[in-house]
Amino acid sequence: MYFPPAGGGGVQRPLKLATHLPALGIETHVLAPDDPKWLHRDEDLQPPTQAFVHRARYLGPQARLPSEELYGLTGTERALTQARLAYRRVLLPDASVTWAPTAIPAAVRIVRRERIDAVITTSPPLSLNLIGAAVKRLTGIPWVADQRDSVVQNADRRFERTSVRMKEKALERVVRLVARNADAVVAVSEAIADEVRAFEPAGQVRVIPNGCDFDDFAGLEYRPDGRFRITHTGSFFGQRNPRAFLTALAESGLDDAVARFVGDFRSTDREWLEQLGLGDRLELIPYVPRRRALELQRDSEANLLLLPEAAGRGRVVPSGKIFEYLAAERPILAAVPPDGVAAGLVRETGAGVVVAPDDEQGLREALLGLHARWRAGRLEDGYLSDEQRHRLSRRTRVEELAELLWSLE
């Protein structure tokens, strides 16, 4: 579902799979929507040159940010807006299920015409698994279900709502479908793999994490400009918010430090931060194409990773953003669960400092420490060893998937 010209973090894993698989001897065909109607477009993202890209019409609704559309509305106006947004909520298991009627016949035609040996679906959205199951049933070829996010457990959902509980049951039915029908399930983390294993899958389950796209940073340089710039790229949703970090920055007394937030920044957080009086120590930059986001990551004194506890989910499902930050090879301030997967990666690679996401004092001390190292000229590039670069690279991860595909013959 998420493929150029769509933009945002969910695009990279499908795009990089289609980029590297052909070089490993696997003829690769991509089926993507003509227009996924996603929140962001990135016209600078180029489809892979060695893969064949096919498009099937998507008739579903436009992606929305309900919290932003409802912000500040009251009374009748709020009720009318909620009614307009309700259409997406009643679609099960998610709004993208509306792509199935056009995607399934298109996929079957491609399988038969091109004599495809296996089909891979990559989700979210979870409804993409329905397409994979249908293609397997109609053609008989093996199906690999790639899961990039938690398949059932999501601490951001409001379970007190009847509609949310109904959706949760629909999600469980999809996961059972995956477990019973997929020839293999690939998960980006051990925790996601365990969720699938709980449903007693018939096929093998493998963990293939996201990886670092080091080549994407080629030609990008770090240029000191007299300020301590710490950059966060990505959107805020659910329980993710920048408040503890921004409070720490306000209390740090660092007049030459500036926090740059690139991407969607919620209106509620904008209103809240006005009380901090950060002035020019804060830059809010709207969504930018990925190349520009990488430029900002590389040209920073440090990069900020924010990952909440989220009822334990933040410990076991690391953000894909950490792999971009590792590839940028600038120090990382990781405001993440200290006993989680992301924290382990930062410590293992020596990439930066780990602080609990809500520890304002710890965040302040971490900022002061990084700032002091910068002043002393000790915030250096190149903290990854050659072995780490190889092990963490996206190509190495895709090689693991290729081995799995060959084993299905």
Secondary structure as the mmCIF struct_conf table of DSSP 4:
data_model
#
loop_
_struct_conf.conf_type_id
_struct_conf.id
_struct_conf.beg_label_comp_id
_struct_conf.beg_label_asym_id
_struct_conf.beg_label_seq_id
_struct_conf.end_label_comp_id
_struct_conf.end_label_asym_id
_struct_conf.end_label_seq_id
TURN_TY1_P TURN_TY1_P1 PRO A 4 PRO A 5
STRN STRN1 ALA A 6 ALA A 6
BEND BEND1 GLY A 8 GLY A 8
HELX_RH_3T_P HELX_RH_3T_P1 GLY A 9 VAL A 11
HELX_RH_AL_P HELX_RH_AL_P1 GLN A 12 HIS A 20
TURN_TY1_P TURN_TY1_P2 LEU A 21 LEU A 21
HELX_RH_3T_P HELX_RH_3T_P2 PRO A 22 LEU A 24
TURN_TY1_P TURN_TY1_P3 GLY A 25 GLY A 25
STRN STRN2 HIS A 29 PRO A 33
BEND BEND2 ASP A 34 ASP A 34
BEND BEND3 LEU A 39 LEU A 39
STRN STRN3 ARG A 41 ARG A 41
TURN_TY1_P TURN_TY1_P4 GLU A 43 ASP A 44
HELX_LH_PP_P HELX_LH_PP_P1 LEU A 45 PRO A 48
BEND BEND4 THR A 49 ALA A 51
STRN STRN4 PHE A 52 ALA A 56
BEND BEND5 GLY A 60 GLY A 60
HELX_LH_PP_P HELX_LH_PP_P2 PRO A 61 ALA A 63
HELX_RH_AL_P HELX_RH_AL_P2 PRO A 66 LEU A 70
TURN_TY1_P TURN_TY1_P5 TYR A 71 GLY A 72
HELX_RH_AL_P HELX_RH_AL_P3 GLY A 75 VAL A 90
BEND BEND6 LEU A 91 PRO A 93
HELX_RH_3T_P HELX_RH_3T_P3 ALA A 95 TRP A 99
HELX_RH_AL_P HELX_RH_AL_P4 ALA A 100 GLU A 114
TURN_TY1_P TURN_TY1_P6 ARG A 115 ARG A 115
BEND BEND7 ASP A 117 ASP A 117
STRN STRN5 VAL A 119 SER A 123
BEND BEND8 PRO A 124 PRO A 125
TURN_TY1_P TURN_TY1_P7 LEU A 126 SER A 127
HELX_RH_AL_P HELX_RH_AL_P5 LEU A 128 THR A 139
STRN STRN6 TRP A 143 GLN A 147
BEND BEND9 ASP A 149 ASP A 149
BEND BEND10 VAL A 151 VAL A 152
TURN_TY1_P TURN_TY1_P8 ALA A 155 ASP A 156
BEND BEND11 ARG A 157 ARG A 157
TURN_TY1_P TURN_TY1_P9 PHE A 159 GLU A 160
BEND BEND12 ARG A 161 ARG A 161
HELX_RH_AL_P HELX_RH_AL_P6 THR A 162 ASN A 181
BEND BEND13 ASP A 183 ASP A 183
STRN STRN7 ALA A 184 ALA A 187
BEND BEND14 VAL A 188 SER A 189
HELX_RH_AL_P HELX_RH_AL_P7 GLU A 190 ARG A 197
TURN_TY1_P TURN_TY1_P10 ALA A 198 PHE A 199
BEND BEND15 ALA A 202 GLY A 203
STRN STRN8 GLN A 204 VAL A 207
STRN STRN9 CYS A 212 CYS A 212
HELX_RH_3T_P HELX_RH_3T_P4 PHE A 214 PHE A 217
TURN_TY1_P TURN_TY1_P11 ALA A 218 GLY A 219
BEND BEND16 GLY A 226 ARG A 227
STRN STRN10 PHE A 228 THR A 233
BEND BEND17 GLY A 234 GLY A 234
TURN_TY1_P TURN_TY1_P12 GLY A 238 GLN A 239
BEND BEND18 PRO A 242 PRO A 242
HELX_RH_AL_P HELX_RH_AL_P8 ARG A 243 SER A 252
TURN_TY1_P TURN_TY1_P13 ASP A 255 ASP A 256
STRN STRN11 ALA A 257 VAL A 262
BEND BEND19 GLY A 263 GLY A 263
HELX_RH_AL_P HELX_RH_AL_P9 SER A 267 LEU A 273
HELX_RH_3T_P HELX_RH_3T_P5 GLU A 274 LEU A 276
HELX_RH_3T_P HELX_RH_3T_P6 GLY A 279 ARG A 281
STRN STRN12 LEU A 282 ILE A 285
HELX_RH_AL_P HELX_RH_AL_P10 ARG A 290 ARG A 298
TURN_TY1_P TURN_TY1_P14 ASP A 299 ASP A 299
BEND BEND20 SER A 300 GLU A 301
STRN STRN13 ALA A 302 LEU A 306
HELX_RH_3T_P HELX_RH_3T_P7 ALA A 310 GLY A 312
HELX_RH_AL_P HELX_RH_AL_P11 ARG A 313 VAL A 316
BEND BEND21 VAL A 317 VAL A 317
TURN_TY1_P TURN_TY1_P15 GLY A 320 GLY A 320
HELX_RH_AL_P HELX_RH_AL_P12 LYS A 321 ALA A 328
TURN_TY1_P TURN_TY1_P16 GLU A 329 GLU A 329
BEND BEND22 ARG A 330 ARG A 330
STRN STRN14 ILE A 332 ALA A 335
BEND BEND23 VAL A 336 VAL A 336
TURN_TY1_P TURN_TY1_P17 PRO A 338 ASP A 339
BEND BEND24 GLY A 340 GLY A 340
HELX_RH_AL_P HELX_RH_AL_P13 VAL A 341 THR A 349
TURN_TY1_P TURN_TY1_P18 GLY A 350 GLY A 350
STRN STRN15 GLY A 352 VAL A 355
TURN_TY1_P TURN_TY1_P19 PRO A 357 ASP A 358
HELX_RH_AL_P HELX_RH_AL_P14 GLU A 360 ARG A 375
TURN_TY1_P TURN_TY1_P20 ALA A 376 GLY A 377
BEND BEND25 ASP A 381 ASP A 381
BEND BEND26 LEU A 384 LEU A 384
HELX_RH_AL_P HELX_RH_AL_P15 ASP A 386 LEU A 392
STRN STRN16 SER A 393 SER A 393
HELX_RH_AL_P HELX_RH_AL_P16 ARG A 394 SER A 407
TURN_TY1_P TURN_TY1_P21 LEU A 408 LEU A 408
#
